[in-house]
Amino acid sequence: MNSHRLKTLAAVAALSLGGFGFTAVVQADTLGKVFQVGQVKTQEAQSSQKTIDKLADSTRDLLQDYKQVLKQNEGLKVYIDRLDKQIGDQNRRISNLEDSIAQVTVVQRQLPAVIERMIESLDQFVALDFPFYAKERQQRLEFLRNNMSRSDLTVAEKFRQVLEAYKIETEYGRKVSTYKGRVQIEPGSEREVTLLQIGRIALMYQTTDGAVSGAWDPDAKAWVQLDSGKYRNAIRQAIRIADNQAAKDILTVPVSSPEAVN
C-alpha cells in the first residue's frame, strides 16, 4: 500500500511539474510579445519624435520667413507711399506744364507784335540818345528788322536777339570808350577825330592834332566846339585813360545839366 501511494504522489508531482513548465513557457512567450510590442511602440515613438522635430524646425523656418516677409512688406509700404507722393507731384507738374504750354501757344501768337514794338521803341531811344557808335547801332536795328520777316528763325530766337540788343544798349551807359570817326566841325567841313564816350553823360571829340575839341549838345542835337584852352588837355587825358594809357583820375569835362520838369 505504501508503494502504491508513493507511485500516486510521484505521478501527481510529475503532473504538477509539467503544468508549471507549460505555464512558464506561456508566460515567457507572452512577455516576449509584450517586449516586442513595446519595442515597436518605442521605435514608432522615436520616429514620431523625429517627425515632430522636423515639423518644429520647419515651423521655426516658416516663422522666420514670415517675419522677414512682414519686414519687407513694411518696407514696400513705405516705398509705395513715397512713389505715390512722387507720382502726385509729377502729375501736378504735368498739369502745370500743360497749362504753361497752353499759355505759350497764346504768347507765341502775341510775341511777334511785342518784338516789333520793342524794335520800334529801341529805334526811338537810339534817335533821342547821344549819337555814339551811330553806324553800328543803326546796323543792329536794321538787322533786327530784317530778321522779323525771316521764316528760318523761330520767334524765340528773334526775341533773344532783341533782348541782346537791349543788353548792349544798357552796357553803353556803363562804359567809357574811344573810337575813330568823322565829325562836321564847320559847315561843309568834316574832319577825322577821336570820339570819347562817357556812358550817357557826355560825348566829346578831339581832332587827331589836338587843335580842335568839341562835344555833343543834346538840347541842340548838334556838335559844338569847346574852348581849346579850357578842355583840350582834359579831353586828351580822358582819351588816354579810356585807352588804358594813363591812370584813372578826376577829369573836367562838359556835361549838360538836367532841366527841371514841371
C-alpha positions as a printed Julia matrix, in Angstrom:
262×3 Matrix{Float64}:
  0.0     0.0     0.0
  2.72    2.42    0.75
  4.3     1.57   -2.5
  1.1     2.37   -4.41
  0.73    5.66   -2.55
  4.21    6.71   -3.36
  3.58    5.99   -7.01
  0.46    8.11   -6.87
  2.29   11.02   -5.25
  5.07   10.71   -7.82
  2.51   10.87  -10.6
  0.87   13.94   -9.06
  4.24   15.61   -8.65
  5.1    14.88  -12.22
  1.86   16.36  -13.42
  2.39   19.44  -11.24
  5.87   19.99  -12.58
  4.65   19.53  -16.1
  1.92   22.16  -15.61
  4.37   24.62  -14.13
  6.71   24.25  -17.09
  3.9    24.84  -19.53
  2.81   27.94  -17.63
  6.38   29.25  -17.6
  6.66   28.73  -21.34
  3.37   30.51  -21.95
  4.37   33.44  -19.75
  7.78   33.76  -21.43
  6.16   33.82  -24.85
  3.7    36.49  -23.7
  6.45   38.62  -22.23
  8.42   38.31  -25.45
  5.45   39.56  -27.41
  4.93   42.39  -24.9
  8.58   43.41  -25.21
  8.34   43.2   -28.98
  5.23   45.4   -28.99
  6.95   47.81  -26.6
  9.98   47.91  -28.86
  7.79   48.65  -31.85
  6.0    51.38  -29.9
  9.33   52.84  -28.88
 10.55   52.86  -32.46
  7.29   54.4   -33.59
  7.59   56.99  -30.81
 11.15   57.78  -31.87
 10.04   58.09  -35.49
  7.15   60.31  -34.42
  9.53   62.45  -32.35
 11.82   62.87  -35.35
  8.84   63.89  -37.44
  7.77   66.34  -34.72
 11.31   67.73  -34.55
 11.34   68.2   -38.32
  7.95   69.89  -38.19
  9.17   72.14  -35.37
 12.26   73.11  -37.35
 10.16   73.71  -40.43
  7.73   75.78  -38.38
 10.57   77.91  -37.0
 11.91   78.43  -40.51
  8.46   79.37  -41.75
  8.07   81.75  -38.81
 11.38   83.42  -39.62
 10.39   83.65  -43.26
  7.06   85.14  -42.24
  8.73   87.74  -40.05
 11.13   88.58  -42.88
  8.21   88.94  -45.3
  6.48   91.23  -42.8
  9.57   93.46  -42.66
  9.8    93.51  -46.44
  6.11   94.3   -46.6
  6.59   97.29  -44.27
  9.49   98.47  -46.41
  7.39   98.11  -49.55
  4.57  100.11  -47.94
  6.98  102.98  -47.2
  8.39  102.74  -50.74
  4.9   102.69  -52.28
  3.84  105.69  -50.18
  6.91  107.56  -51.39
  6.16  106.61  -55.01
  2.56  107.75  -54.57
  3.78  111.14  -53.38
  6.25  111.38  -56.27
  3.57  110.4   -58.76
  1.25  113.0   -57.27
  3.95  115.64  -57.55
  4.7   114.6   -61.14
  1.01  114.79  -62.0
  0.89  118.32  -60.61
  3.98  119.22  -62.65
  2.42  117.72  -65.77
 -0.71  119.75  -65.15
  1.37  122.91  -64.71
  3.34  122.13  -67.86
  0.15  121.6   -69.82
 -1.12  124.97  -68.59
  2.22  126.56  -69.48
  2.14  125.0   -72.96
 -1.34  126.37  -73.48
 -0.15  129.8   -72.36
  2.96  129.56  -74.57
  0.72  128.99  -77.57
 -1.07  132.22  -76.79
  2.2   134.05  -76.14
  3.69  132.8   -79.41
  0.82  134.36  -81.31
  1.27  137.66  -79.48
  5.08  137.73  -79.28
  5.81  138.92  -82.85
  3.8   142.08  -82.25
  5.61  142.59  -78.94
  9.0   142.18  -80.66
  8.09  144.73  -83.33
  7.07  147.24  -80.66
 10.35  146.6   -78.81
 12.34  147.27  -82.0
 10.38  150.45  -82.63
 10.97  151.62  -79.04
 14.68  150.86  -79.37
 14.81  152.82  -82.63
 13.23  155.85  -80.94
 15.58  155.54  -77.98
 18.67  155.49  -80.22
 17.38  158.52  -82.13
 17.0   160.5   -78.89
 20.27  159.29  -77.35
 23.8   160.59  -77.78
 24.94  159.67  -81.31
 27.85  157.44  -80.24
 28.51  154.38  -82.37
 25.74  155.67  -84.63
 26.55  153.45  -87.63
 26.91  150.31  -85.51
 23.63  150.92  -83.69
 21.71  151.62  -86.89
 23.08  148.44  -88.45
 21.92  146.48  -85.42
 18.41  147.91  -85.71
 18.31  147.1   -89.43
 19.46  143.57  -88.66
 16.6   143.12  -86.19
 14.02  144.48  -88.65
 15.2   142.16  -91.42
 15.06  139.14  -89.14
 11.38  139.73  -88.41
 10.49  138.55  -91.93
 12.8   135.5   -91.87
 10.95  132.18  -91.73
 14.05  130.18  -90.78
 14.25  131.89  -87.38
 11.97  130.95  -84.52
 10.06  133.55  -82.57
 12.17  132.67  -79.53
 15.39  133.41  -81.45
 14.05  136.73  -82.71
 13.07  137.67  -79.16
 16.52  136.66  -77.88
 18.21  138.9   -80.47
 16.1   141.88  -79.43
 16.91  141.27  -75.77
 20.6   141.08  -76.68
 20.32  144.47  -78.43
 18.71  145.95  -75.29
 21.52  144.48  -73.2
 24.15  146.1   -75.44
 22.4   149.47  -75.15
 22.38  149.08  -71.36
 26.11  148.37  -71.35
 26.77  151.59  -73.28
 25.59  153.54  -70.25
 28.27  151.95  -68.04
 31.33  152.16  -70.25
 33.96  154.72  -71.19
 35.39  154.17  -74.66
 37.01  155.85  -77.64
 36.76  155.23  -81.36
 37.64  156.92  -84.62
 35.06  158.8   -86.62
 34.31  161.85  -88.73
 32.58  164.95  -87.43
 31.33  168.01  -89.29
 33.15  170.72  -87.37
 32.16  173.52  -89.72
 29.51  173.59  -92.43
 30.81  171.56  -95.35
 33.93  170.53  -93.45
 34.33  167.04  -91.93
 37.45  166.01  -90.08
 38.86  162.8   -88.72
 38.51  162.86  -84.91
 38.8   160.68  -81.85
 35.4   160.34  -80.2
 35.22  159.92  -76.41
 32.07  158.35  -74.99
 31.49  158.58  -71.23
 28.39  156.48  -70.62
 25.36  158.58  -71.4
 26.84  161.56  -69.6
 28.97  163.08  -72.33
 30.14  162.57  -75.88
 33.19  164.56  -76.99
 35.69  164.66  -79.79
 39.18  165.93  -80.46
 40.95  166.19  -83.78
 43.98  163.99  -84.32
 46.27  167.01  -83.99
 44.51  168.08  -80.77
 43.81  171.53  -82.15
 40.0   171.35  -82.04
 37.81  169.84  -79.34
 34.04  169.64  -79.17
 31.06  167.96  -77.54
 27.54  166.87  -78.42
 24.81  169.21  -77.23
 21.75  167.04  -76.53
 19.48  170.09  -76.4
 20.57  171.47  -79.76
 21.11  167.98  -81.21
 24.39  169.23  -82.7
 28.13  169.31  -82.21
 29.58  172.41  -80.57
 33.2   173.42  -80.36
 34.75  173.82  -76.94
 37.31  176.27  -75.62
 40.58  174.55  -76.54
 42.43  176.26  -73.74
 39.96  175.04  -71.13
 39.17  171.48  -72.31
 41.96  170.45  -74.66
 44.22  168.82  -72.07
 41.28  167.39  -70.08
 39.81  165.64  -73.14
 43.23  164.4   -74.21
 43.83  162.96  -70.74
 40.36  161.37  -70.73
 41.11  159.73  -74.09
 44.37  158.32  -72.71
 42.57  156.98  -69.63
 39.86  155.35  -71.77
 42.59  153.71  -73.87
 44.34  152.45  -70.69
 47.35  154.64  -71.43
 47.08  156.62  -68.2
 45.92  156.05  -64.62
 42.35  156.89  -63.76
 41.88  160.39  -62.43
 39.26  163.1   -61.91
 38.55  164.98  -65.13
 36.87  168.22  -66.02
 34.56  167.64  -68.99
 31.5   169.47  -70.28
 28.27  167.87  -69.09
 24.79  169.11  -69.91
 22.83  169.94  -66.77
 19.4   168.34  -66.47
 16.38  170.55  -66.75
 13.58  170.62  -64.22
 10.34  169.08  -65.38
  7.11  170.82  -64.42
